[in-house]
Structure formats: structure tokens, C-alpha cells
């Protein structure tokens, strides 16, 4: 029902993406997509390349007059860096060449990819493995966000840790305040210390990782399934986020902390607010039994420091079989704020399959009708006191 593909190299002519399964008649806000692409390029600690690229979406198929047609959507984001003669000489699809890169970076795809694809030039691996590819994921995710928004489902993110600097307890946050922070952290004092930590790492030729939260509001009850392992919403979200280049851990709700507490403090008791069933807490993070339970879905993601260090780690020259420093290419010191934007995109892309499976239609109008009928049926499922189905 829903699928997507991306293609393109970091310094190639462009990044390309295809979305299949978006219903017809979704009115697209192109400026909002470009704004989301710009957010990915921001954040303290980014490299000089962010000053070169000005990512903008171009639609090639599936859209007419600003509305989706229901057919596959094809988009492109151009790489401005490719326009420089030096880069084009390296990466032209037909005549590109140059001296091979031979020294793999610890923590990167260089070495494993070279052996897997039998590449003697590591550039043939790192160009696709580069996080530049995430610009297209963000672009496709921004399109999905507009359909999810029509259904009342909204995603946002914030940074809660960079290096050893951790923000205070954050249950909720103001999205506008997050965007005003250079590190996208709602704790102003922690944000200043995060910036200092990034500056210190840059002076040392080092890099920093961290953690961020992604929150999904407006998710109806019952998206996902407990019927098969690959249909569980928590597994779908975790798999999508682990598919990001720098992610090493994904936690939902209490996450790993749940292992150290008794069940009496691990679960979310039910209560009543008038006729409405409510939860007193959200320790499950909005998912129980592989299905959304109506509470906000809260995911904590941990990302590693990126593997390109200006003070290079020890490596080897694979051609000469000699000790050598790892390859140094233009890179960031800290990508945590930008990675949070990418994670929002991955969450949006991951939600589309389960959401469309439950509510999907050939047009946005039909999808909204399906959502309304499902919501009404759920509201009428039980009487107040008898717990019987309404016929």
C-alpha cells in the first residue's frame, strides 16, 4: 500500500526519491517541504557544506497543479556541490574518476562496504553511505507529514543530550522554542553547555554524539497490530530509526529504565474522566501490544559521534598494507540536532504503512471518511456501565 525509494550519491548530481501510495487530492505546501529541508541543514556543529547546499524539492511526477494524483510521486533534490569542476571531475556518472581513497575510517561503512561490493576505491562506498542521503528522506518525510497532518497526526523532536551534557527532565516542549535553539534543546542552560562541548570537541579534532526525543501527537488508538511480529508499531518505528546512519539505540516510553523497576511503576493505570477512559501516566510511550494506545508516542534515540575526525584515528592503507591515518573528508563535529530532523522524517515514513493500512483510500477524502467512521465506531463500542457492544 505504501513504499518509498531513494537514490543518489553524496557528491553526485542529485538525490532522487519516489513515494508510492500517497492518496490523490493532497494539496502540497512546497514551501513547508523546503523549510523542513533547511531545518536539516541547521544545528550547531555542522560542516561548511551546509553553506554550499540550498536544498529545494523539485517534483517530476505524481503531482499536478499542486495536488497529488494518486500515482507514484517522483522528486529530486540537486547537489550544488556537484557543480564545482573538482567535484564533477570526481563524480560525473560517466567520466568521473581520480585517485582512490584507501584508508577506511573506524565506525564508517568504508571497510565493510569495500569488501562486500569488491571496491578498491572507498569513495564508491562512502558516497552512498554518507548522511547526505538523508536529505531525500527528509524531503519524502515532509510530504508524508502533510498527509499525516490532515489526519491530525503531528511529529516533533528535541535534543536532550550532546556528549556528556544532558538536559533536565523533559516531558513536553514548545516546538517554536526548540527551533530557536542552535542545538534544538528546550533547556536553555543545557543548550549553552552543549555548544561549549561542541566547541571543545572541534578544538580537539574530535566529534560528539547524543540523544533526542521524537514525539507523535494525535495518533488514534489501534494503529499497528499484535497479529504478526513485523506488524508491531514499536518494531516498525524502531527499525526505521535504526536505519539511520548514526543511530545506535532506540527506546520507547521508559525504554531501558523499565528493566530496573517493578511492574507497579512500569505500567499506565486506567481511570475515568467523566465517560472518557484516561491514563494517569504514559510510561509505555503510547504503544502497548504493538499498537498505538491513544497517548502521545515518545521515542528516545541515541546517536554515535560521527566517524570522520579531523584528528584522524589510526587505520591502514588497504592497497599498500601499511599503517596509516584514516581518511579525512569534510565533515561535521556534531550532527545530533540535524539527526533529530531526520528521525522525524523516518517516523513519518514508518507511520505511513500502518496508518494507510487502517484508514487508507484512493483519495484524501476517502481516507478522512474511513478515519471518521473508525473513530465513531470506537466511541460507540461500549456503553457506560454494561460493557456490551452497541448493536
NORRAQUI-V728095 format. One record per residue. N is the residue number from 0. RES is the residue in one small letter. SS is DSSP state (~ for helix, > for strand, _ for the rest). PHI is phi as a letter, one per 20 degrees, with the letter a starting at -180 (999 if undefined). Layout:
# NORRAQUI-V728095
n=N res=RES ss=SS phi=PHI
n=N res=RES ss=SS phi=PHI
This chain:
# NORRAQUI-V728095
n=0 res=x ss=_ phi=999
n=1 res=x ss=_ phi=b
n=2 res=x ss=> phi=b
n=3 res=x ss=> phi=b
n=4 res=x ss=> phi=c
n=5 res=x ss=> phi=c
n=6 res=x ss=> phi=b
n=7 res=x ss=_ phi=p
n=8 res=x ss=_ phi=d
n=9 res=x ss=_ phi=g
n=10 res=x ss=_ phi=d
n=11 res=x ss=_ phi=f
n=12 res=x ss=_ phi=f
n=13 res=x ss=> phi=a
n=14 res=x ss=> phi=d
n=15 res=x ss=> phi=c
n=16 res=x ss=> phi=b
n=17 res=x ss=> phi=c
n=18 res=x ss=> phi=d
n=19 res=x ss=> phi=c
n=20 res=x ss=_ phi=p
n=21 res=x ss=_ phi=f
n=22 res=x ss=_ phi=f
n=23 res=x ss=> phi=f
n=24 res=x ss=_ phi=m
n=25 res=x ss=_ phi=e
n=26 res=x ss=> phi=f
n=27 res=x ss=_ phi=e
n=28 res=x ss=_ phi=d
n=29 res=x ss=~ phi=f
n=30 res=x ss=~ phi=f
n=31 res=x ss=~ phi=f
n=32 res=x ss=~ phi=f
n=33 res=x ss=~ phi=f
n=34 res=x ss=~ phi=f
n=35 res=x ss=~ phi=f
n=36 res=x ss=~ phi=f
n=37 res=x ss=~ phi=f
n=38 res=x ss=~ phi=f
n=39 res=x ss=~ phi=f
n=40 res=x ss=~ phi=e
n=41 res=x ss=_ phi=e
n=42 res=x ss=_ phi=o
n=43 res=x ss=_ phi=f
n=44 res=x ss=_ phi=o
n=45 res=x ss=_ phi=f
n=46 res=x ss=_ phi=e
n=47 res=x ss=_ phi=f
n=48 res=x ss=~ phi=f
n=49 res=x ss=~ phi=f
n=50 res=x ss=~ phi=e
n=51 res=x ss=~ phi=e
n=52 res=x ss=_ phi=f
n=53 res=x ss=_ phi=c
n=54 res=x ss=_ phi=f
n=55 res=x ss=_ phi=b
n=56 res=x ss=_ phi=e
n=57 res=x ss=> phi=c
n=58 res=x ss=> phi=e
n=59 res=x ss=> phi=d
n=60 res=x ss=> phi=a
n=61 res=x ss=_ phi=n
n=62 res=x ss=> phi=c
n=63 res=x ss=> phi=b
n=64 res=x ss=_ phi=m
n=65 res=x ss=_ phi=n
n=66 res=x ss=> phi=c
n=67 res=x ss=> phi=f
n=68 res=x ss=_ phi=e
n=69 res=x ss=_ phi=n
n=70 res=x ss=_ phi=e
n=71 res=x ss=_ phi=g
n=72 res=x ss=> phi=e
n=73 res=x ss=> phi=d
n=74 res=x ss=> phi=c
n=75 res=x ss=> phi=c
n=76 res=x ss=> phi=c
n=77 res=x ss=> phi=f
n=78 res=x ss=_ phi=e
n=79 res=x ss=~ phi=f
n=80 res=x ss=~ phi=f
n=81 res=x ss=~ phi=f
n=82 res=x ss=~ phi=f
n=83 res=x ss=_ phi=f
n=84 res=x ss=~ phi=g
n=85 res=x ss=~ phi=f
n=86 res=x ss=~ phi=f
n=87 res=x ss=~ phi=f
n=88 res=x ss=~ phi=f
n=89 res=x ss=~ phi=f
n=90 res=x ss=~ phi=d
n=91 res=x ss=_ phi=g
n=92 res=x ss=_ phi=g
n=93 res=x ss=_ phi=d
n=94 res=x ss=_ phi=c
n=95 res=x ss=_ phi=f
n=96 res=x ss=_ phi=a
n=97 res=x ss=_ phi=p
n=98 res=x ss=_ phi=f
n=99 res=x ss=_ phi=f
n=100 res=x ss=_ phi=e
n=101 res=x ss=_ phi=c
n=102 res=x ss=_ phi=d
n=103 res=x ss=_ phi=f
n=104 res=x ss=_ phi=e
n=105 res=x ss=_ phi=g
n=106 res=x ss=_ phi=n
n=107 res=x ss=_ phi=d
n=108 res=x ss=_ phi=f
n=109 res=x ss=~ phi=g
n=110 res=x ss=~ phi=f
n=111 res=x ss=~ phi=f
n=112 res=x ss=~ phi=f
n=113 res=x ss=~ phi=f
n=114 res=x ss=~ phi=f
n=115 res=x ss=~ phi=f
n=116 res=x ss=~ phi=e
n=117 res=x ss=_ phi=l
n=118 res=x ss=_ phi=d
n=119 res=x ss=_ phi=e
n=120 res=x ss=_ phi=d
n=121 res=x ss=_ phi=f
n=122 res=x ss=~ phi=f
n=123 res=x ss=~ phi=f
n=124 res=x ss=~ phi=d
n=125 res=x ss=~ phi=f
n=126 res=x ss=~ phi=f
n=127 res=x ss=~ phi=e
n=128 res=x ss=~ phi=f
n=129 res=x ss=_ phi=g
n=130 res=x ss=~ phi=f
n=131 res=x ss=~ phi=g
n=132 res=x ss=~ phi=g
n=133 res=x ss=~ phi=f
n=134 res=x ss=~ phi=g
n=135 res=x ss=~ phi=f
n=136 res=x ss=~ phi=f
n=137 res=x ss=~ phi=f
n=138 res=x ss=~ phi=f
n=139 res=x ss=~ phi=f
n=140 res=x ss=~ phi=f
n=141 res=x ss=~ phi=f
n=142 res=x ss=~ phi=f
n=143 res=x ss=~ phi=f
n=144 res=x ss=~ phi=g
n=145 res=x ss=~ phi=f
n=146 res=x ss=~ phi=f
n=147 res=x ss=~ phi=f
n=148 res=x ss=~ phi=f
n=149 res=x ss=~ phi=f
n=150 res=x ss=_ phi=e
n=151 res=x ss=_ phi=n
n=152 res=x ss=_ phi=d
n=153 res=x ss=> phi=c
n=154 res=x ss=> phi=d
n=155 res=x ss=> phi=b
n=156 res=x ss=> phi=b
n=157 res=x ss=> phi=b
n=158 res=x ss=> phi=e
n=159 res=x ss=> phi=c
n=160 res=x ss=> phi=b
n=161 res=x ss=> phi=c
n=162 res=x ss=_ phi=m
n=163 res=x ss=_ phi=e
n=164 res=x ss=> phi=e
n=165 res=x ss=> phi=c
n=166 res=x ss=_ phi=f
n=167 res=x ss=_ phi=f
n=168 res=x ss=_ phi=g
n=169 res=x ss=_ phi=c
n=170 res=x ss=_ phi=e
n=171 res=x ss=_ phi=b
n=172 res=x ss=_ phi=b
n=173 res=x ss=_ phi=e
n=174 res=x ss=~ phi=f
n=175 res=x ss=~ phi=f
n=176 res=x ss=~ phi=f
n=177 res=x ss=~ phi=f
n=178 res=x ss=~ phi=f
n=179 res=x ss=~ phi=f
n=180 res=x ss=_ phi=e
n=181 res=x ss=_ phi=f
n=182 res=x ss=_ phi=d
n=183 res=x ss=_ phi=l
n=184 res=x ss=_ phi=d
n=185 res=x ss=_ phi=f
n=186 res=x ss=_ phi=e
n=187 res=x ss=~ phi=f
n=188 res=x ss=~ phi=f
n=189 res=x ss=~ phi=f
n=190 res=x ss=~ phi=f
n=191 res=x ss=~ phi=f
n=192 res=x ss=~ phi=f
n=193 res=x ss=~ phi=f
n=194 res=x ss=~ phi=f
n=195 res=x ss=~ phi=f
n=196 res=x ss=~ phi=f
n=197 res=x ss=~ phi=f
n=198 res=x ss=~ phi=f
n=199 res=x ss=~ phi=f
n=200 res=x ss=~ phi=f
n=201 res=x ss=~ phi=f
n=202 res=x ss=~ phi=f
n=203 res=x ss=_ phi=e
n=204 res=x ss=_ phi=m
n=205 res=x ss=_ phi=d
n=206 res=x ss=_ phi=c
n=207 res=x ss=> phi=c
n=208 res=x ss=_ phi=d
n=209 res=x ss=> phi=r
n=210 res=x ss=> phi=c
n=211 res=x ss=> phi=b
n=212 res=x ss=> phi=d
n=213 res=x ss=> phi=c
n=214 res=x ss=> phi=c
n=215 res=x ss=> phi=d
n=216 res=x ss=> phi=d
n=217 res=x ss=_ phi=n
n=218 res=x ss=_ phi=f
n=219 res=x ss=_ phi=f
n=220 res=x ss=_ phi=f
n=221 res=x ss=_ phi=n
n=222 res=x ss=_ phi=e
n=223 res=x ss=> phi=n
n=224 res=x ss=_ phi=b
n=225 res=x ss=_ phi=d
n=226 res=x ss=_ phi=f
n=227 res=x ss=_ phi=c
n=228 res=x ss=~ phi=g
n=229 res=x ss=~ phi=f
n=230 res=x ss=~ phi=d
n=231 res=x ss=_ phi=f
n=232 res=x ss=~ phi=f
n=233 res=x ss=~ phi=f
n=234 res=x ss=~ phi=f
n=235 res=x ss=~ phi=f
n=236 res=x ss=~ phi=f
n=237 res=x ss=~ phi=f
n=238 res=x ss=~ phi=f
n=239 res=x ss=~ phi=f
n=240 res=x ss=~ phi=f
n=241 res=x ss=~ phi=f
n=242 res=x ss=_ phi=f
n=243 res=x ss=_ phi=f
n=244 res=x ss=_ phi=g
n=245 res=x ss=_ phi=d
n=246 res=x ss=> phi=f
n=247 res=x ss=> phi=c
n=248 res=x ss=> phi=b
n=249 res=x ss=> phi=c
n=250 res=x ss=> phi=c
n=251 res=x ss=> phi=d
n=252 res=x ss=_ phi=m
n=253 res=x ss=_ phi=f
n=254 res=x ss=~ phi=m
n=255 res=x ss=~ phi=f
n=256 res=x ss=~ phi=f
n=257 res=x ss=~ phi=f
n=258 res=x ss=~ phi=f
n=259 res=x ss=~ phi=d
n=260 res=x ss=_ phi=c
n=261 res=x ss=_ phi=f
n=262 res=x ss=~ phi=g
n=263 res=x ss=~ phi=f
n=264 res=x ss=~ phi=d
n=265 res=x ss=_ phi=d
n=266 res=x ss=_ phi=d
n=267 res=x ss=_ phi=d
n=268 res=x ss=_ phi=f
n=269 res=x ss=> phi=e
n=270 res=x ss=> phi=b
n=271 res=x ss=> phi=c
n=272 res=x ss=> phi=c
n=273 res=x ss=_ phi=m
n=274 res=x ss=_ phi=e
n=275 res=x ss=> phi=e
n=276 res=x ss=> phi=e
n=277 res=x ss=> phi=c
n=278 res=x ss=> phi=d
n=279 res=x ss=_ phi=e
n=280 res=x ss=_ phi=b
n=281 res=x ss=_ phi=c
n=282 res=x ss=_ phi=f
n=283 res=x ss=_ phi=f
n=284 res=x ss=_ phi=m
n=285 res=x ss=_ phi=n
n=286 res=x ss=> phi=c
n=287 res=x ss=> phi=c
n=288 res=x ss=_ phi=m
n=289 res=x ss=_ phi=n
n=290 res=x ss=> phi=c
n=291 res=x ss=> phi=f
n=292 res=x ss=_ phi=d
n=293 res=x ss=_ phi=n
n=294 res=x ss=_ phi=e
n=295 res=x ss=_ phi=g
n=296 res=x ss=> phi=e
n=297 res=x ss=> phi=c
n=298 res=x ss=> phi=c
n=299 res=x ss=> phi=d
n=300 res=x ss=> phi=c
n=301 res=x ss=> phi=d
n=302 res=x ss=> phi=d
n=303 res=x ss=_ phi=e
n=304 res=x ss=_ phi=f
n=305 res=x ss=_ phi=f
n=306 res=x ss=_ phi=e
n=307 res=x ss=_ phi=e
n=308 res=x ss=_ phi=d
n=309 res=x ss=_ phi=f
n=310 res=x ss=_ phi=e
n=311 res=x ss=_ phi=f
n=312 res=x ss=_ phi=f
n=313 res=x ss=> phi=f
n=314 res=x ss=> phi=b
n=315 res=x ss=> phi=c
n=316 res=x ss=> phi=e
n=317 res=x ss=_ phi=f
n=318 res=x ss=_ phi=f
n=319 res=x ss=_ phi=e
n=320 res=x ss=_ phi=l
n=321 res=x ss=> phi=c
n=322 res=x ss=> phi=f
n=323 res=x ss=> phi=a
n=324 res=x ss=> phi=f
n=325 res=x ss=_ phi=f
n=326 res=x ss=_ phi=f
n=327 res=x ss=_ phi=d
n=328 res=x ss=_ phi=c
n=329 res=x ss=_ phi=g
n=330 res=x ss=_ phi=b
n=331 res=x ss=_ phi=e
n=332 res=x ss=_ phi=e
n=333 res=x ss=> phi=b
n=334 res=x ss=_ phi=d
n=335 res=x ss=~ phi=g
n=336 res=x ss=~ phi=g
n=337 res=x ss=~ phi=f
n=338 res=x ss=~ phi=f
n=339 res=x ss=~ phi=f
n=340 res=x ss=~ phi=f
n=341 res=x ss=~ phi=f
n=342 res=x ss=~ phi=f
n=343 res=x ss=~ phi=g
n=344 res=x ss=~ phi=f
n=345 res=x ss=~ phi=f
n=346 res=x ss=~ phi=f
n=347 res=x ss=~ phi=f
n=348 res=x ss=~ phi=f
n=349 res=x ss=~ phi=f
n=350 res=x ss=~ phi=f
n=351 res=x ss=~ phi=f
n=352 res=x ss=~ phi=f
n=353 res=x ss=~ phi=f
n=354 res=x ss=~ phi=f
n=355 res=x ss=~ phi=f
n=356 res=x ss=~ phi=f
n=357 res=x ss=~ phi=e
n=358 res=x ss=~ phi=c
n=359 res=x ss=_ phi=f
n=360 res=x ss=_ phi=b
n=361 res=x ss=_ phi=f
n=362 res=x ss=> phi=c
n=363 res=x ss=~ phi=f
n=364 res=x ss=~ phi=f
n=365 res=x ss=~ phi=f
n=366 res=x ss=~ phi=f
n=367 res=x ss=~ phi=f
n=368 res=x ss=~ phi=f
n=369 res=x ss=~ phi=f
n=370 res=x ss=~ phi=f
n=371 res=x ss=~ phi=f
n=372 res=x ss=~ phi=f
n=373 res=x ss=~ phi=f
n=374 res=x ss=~ phi=f
n=375 res=x ss=~ phi=f
n=376 res=x ss=~ phi=f
n=377 res=x ss=~ phi=f
n=378 res=x ss=~ phi=f
n=379 res=x ss=_ phi=e
n=380 res=x ss=_ phi=f
n=381 res=x ss=> phi=c
n=382 res=x ss=_ phi=f
n=383 res=x ss=_ phi=f
n=384 res=x ss=_ phi=d
n=385 res=x ss=_ phi=e
n=386 res=x ss=_ phi=m
n=387 res=x ss=_ phi=d
n=388 res=x ss=> phi=f
n=389 res=x ss=_ phi=e
n=390 res=x ss=_ phi=e
